Amino acid sequence: MNKQIFSLQPFPSTEILPNLNITGDIVRNNHQLAINYQLLGNLKEIAIAPSSTTPMRKHELWQDTCFEFFVCIKDSQRYWEFNLSPAGHWNVYRFDGYRQGMQEEKILTILPFCAKQQLDSLAITLDMDLSKIILADQAIVVGITTVIKCTNGEVTYWALTHQGVEADFHLRESFIITL
């Protein structure tokens, strides 16, 4: 079992950033991957979609507050983007290389995660089986990110690290956790 704790950093901006902390942990045990995000701060400033009674696979979740992570097989160009909405909606995309060949990953038909919101916190927890896309003995490299949309319409981008001149979650240099 390999567990790592993380803290996300906002992309440097001239805008006033919301007073937030985004932390969590990620664990891999053979085929199982668990990721926990904890968003702490004044959530009144954040646009958080209410919980849906019918969560489903949806496109363009990153246009609103969205928790994301990227998984690639070490030394491979192929990677997957996982999107988790606080409303319960989700999606997974497969890429052949940097922003190349984007396709919805149809082999994954559900993402078992939950979102729990309190007055000053939001927790997102996912526990999933990777066996449909990755072998148990394959090392993976992960990038963890979050898009935060404020109630005033401003959007901020949070990641483990920002390696580009613009916020770009797809840069391989930003995938810095090895599991």
C-alpha positions in Angstrom: 0.0 0.0 0.0 1.3 3.4 -0.9 -0.3 6.5 0.7 0.6 10.1 0.1 -0.8 13.3 1.6 -1.2 16.4 -0.7 -1.9 20.1 -0.5 -3.0 22.0 -3.6 -1.7 25.4 -4.6 -3.6 28.1 -6.5 -2.2 29.1 -9.9 -0.6 32.6 -9.4 -3.0 35.3 -10.3 -3.4 39.0 -10.1 -7.0 38.4 -8.9 -7.8 38.2 -5.2 -7.8 34.4 -4.4 -10.5 32.9 -2.2 -9.2 32.1 1.3 -9.3 28.3 0.9 -7.2 25.2 1.7 -7.4 22.1 -0.4 -5.7 19.1 1.1 -6.2 15.3 1.1 -4.6 12.0 0.6 -4.3 9.3 -2.1 -3.7 5.6 -1.6 -3.1 2.8 -4.0 -3.3 -0.8 -2.9 -2.9 -3.1 -6.0 -5.9 -2.3 -8.2 -7.6 -0.1 -5.6 -7.2 3.7 -5.7 -8.7 5.9 -3.0 -8.5 9.7 -3.1 -9.9 12.1 -0.5 -10.1 15.8 -1.0 -10.9 18.3 1.8 -11.8 21.8 0.9 -11.8 24.2 3.9 -12.6 27.9 4.0 -15.4 30.3 3.5 -17.6 28.2 1.2 -20.2 31.0 0.9 -17.8 32.5 -1.7 -17.7 29.3 -3.7 -20.2 28.2 -6.3 -20.9 24.6 -5.3 -23.6 22.7 -7.2 -26.2 21.1 -5.0 -26.3 17.4 -4.7 -28.2 15.7 -7.5 -30.8 13.0 -6.9 -29.7 11.5 -10.3 -25.9 11.8 -10.6 -24.6 10.9 -14.0 -21.8 11.0 -16.4 -21.5 14.6 -17.8 -19.2 16.6 -20.0 -17.5 19.9 -19.2 -17.7 19.6 -15.4 -14.5 21.7 -15.2 -16.6 24.8 -16.2 -17.8 24.8 -12.5 -16.2 23.8 -9.2 -14.8 20.4 -10.0 -12.3 18.0 -8.3 -10.0 16.3 -10.8 -7.1 14.0 -11.0 -4.9 12.6 -13.8 -3.5 9.1 -13.9 -0.8 7.8 -16.3 1.2 4.6 -16.5 4.8 5.5 -15.7 6.8 5.9 -18.9 3.7 6.0 -21.1 2.1 8.8 -23.0 -1.4 7.6 -22.4 -3.3 9.1 -19.4 -6.8 9.5 -17.9 -8.6 12.5 -16.6 -11.1 12.0 -13.8 -13.7 14.7 -13.1 -15.8 14.7 -9.9 -18.5 17.3 -9.3 -19.8 18.1 -5.8 -23.3 17.5 -7.3 -22.3 13.8 -7.8 -21.8 14.0 -11.6 -18.6 12.6 -13.1 -16.6 11.7 -16.2 -13.4 10.0 -17.2 -11.5 10.8 -20.4 -8.6 8.9 -22.0 -5.8 10.7 -23.8 -3.2 9.1 -26.1 -0.7 11.9 -25.4 -0.6 15.5 -24.2 -4.1 16.7 -25.0 -4.2 14.3 -27.9 -6.9 11.8 -28.8 -9.4 12.7 -26.1 -12.1 10.1 -25.7 -14.6 9.4 -23.0 -13.4 6.2 -21.2 -16.4 4.0 -21.8 -14.9 1.0 -20.0 -15.5 2.8 -16.8 -19.3 3.0 -16.3 -19.4 4.4 -12.7 -17.2 6.3 -10.3 -18.1 5.4 -6.7 -17.6 8.7 -4.9 -19.4 10.9 -2.4 -19.5 14.5 -1.6 -20.3 15.8 1.9 -20.7 19.5 2.5 -20.7 21.3 5.8 -20.7 25.0 6.6 -17.0 25.5 6.2 -15.9 22.3 4.5 -16.5 20.1 1.5 -15.2 16.5 1.4 -14.9 14.4 -1.8 -14.1 10.7 -1.4 -13.5 8.2 -4.2 -12.6 4.5 -3.8 -12.3 2.7 -7.2 -10.9 -0.3 -8.9 -8.3 0.5 -11.6 -8.1 -3.0 -13.0 -10.0 -2.2 -16.2 -7.3 0.3 -17.2 -4.1 -0.5 -15.3 -2.4 -3.7 -14.2 -1.6 -4.2 -10.5 2.1 -4.2 -11.1 2.2 -1.1 -13.2 3.5 2.1 -11.5 1.3 5.1 -12.0 2.0 8.8 -11.8 -0.8 11.1 -10.6 -1.6 14.8 -10.9 -4.2 16.1 -8.5 -6.1 19.3 -9.3 -9.3 21.3 -8.5 -11.2 24.0 -10.4 -12.9 26.5 -8.0 -15.6 28.7 -9.3 -16.5 31.7 -7.1 -20.0 33.1 -6.7 -18.7 36.2 -8.4 -17.9 34.2 -11.5 -14.1 34.2 -11.0 -12.4 30.8 -11.6 -9.2 29.7 -9.8 -7.1 26.6 -10.7 -5.4 24.5 -7.9 -2.8 21.8 -8.4 0.0 20.0 -6.7 2.4 22.2 -8.8 2.0 24.6 -11.7 4.7 24.1 -14.4 3.3 26.2 -17.2 2.9 29.9 -17.9 -0.8 29.3 -17.9 -2.8 27.0 -15.7 -2.6 23.6 -17.5 -3.5 20.5 -15.6 -2.4 18.2 -18.5 1.3 19.0 -18.3 3.1 15.8 -17.5 5.5 17.7 -15.3 2.6 18.4 -13.0 2.0 14.6 -12.4 4.3 14.3 -9.4 2.9 11.6 -7.2 4.1 8.1 -8.0 2.0 5.1 -6.7 
